[in-house]
Amino acid sequence: MLKIINITEIIIAIALIISILLQNRGAGLSGTFGGGFEGYYTRRGFEKFLVYFSIFLSTAFVILAIINLILSNKLN
């Protein structure tokens, strides 16, 4: 059971990294540190999907990590 959870966590972590790297570069904290200010804009289409997908993946990763922690403590 723990092997399945560990493998699933690795897959979710890789997908989360890819989804974060695919997001728009101007949407982060670059304006705070002197980056070009492009103004506020509404996310549409694939970019909006990537934001929600990243939120879903991060939530799933945290839940799996907590389950992994609980199961590993019960086995020891």
N, C-alpha and C positions, 0 to 999 in steps of 0.2 A: 504494500500500500504506500509506504513512504517513497519507494522508487518512482511510482507513478506520479506522486505529488511533486517530487523533485524534478522529474523530466518535464512536467507541465509548467512548473515555475520557470525553468530555463527557456522553454518555448515562448511563454508569455513575456519574459524579460527581453528576448530578442525582438519580438513583435513590437514591444513598447519602445525600444530604442529606435527601431525603424520608423514607427509612426511619429515619434518626436522629431527625428531628423528630417522627415518629409514636410513638416509644417513650415509656414512662412517665416523667414528670418526676421522680418521687421516686427513680428508680433511679440517678441520677448522684451527683455530689459535693456535692449541696446539704446533706446532713447534716454534712459536714465544715466547712462555712462557716456553721453555725448554722441550717440549715433544719430543718423539722419531721422528727423521727425517727419513722418509721412501723413500724420493726422489719423483720426479714428475712421475705421471703415468696418463694414459689416462682413462677417465671414459668410461665404455662400458655397454651396456645392461640396466639392471634395474636401476643401479646407475645413468646413464645418463638421463633416463626417470624421476627419482626422482628429479634431479636438475631442469630440464625444467618444471616439474609439480609444483615444489615449486615456481618457478618464475611466472608461470601462476596464481597460487593461490594467491600469494602476490599482483600481479597486480589487480586481480579481487577484492580482499579485499579492496585495496585502492580506486578503482573506486566506489565500493559500499558504502564505508564510505563517499566519497565526495557526491555521490547522496543522501545519507541519510542526510547529513548536509544541502544540498541545499533544500531538501524537507521539512525538519523540520523547517528551517528558513522561508520558504514561508507559512507554516501553522500557524505560530505564529504571 
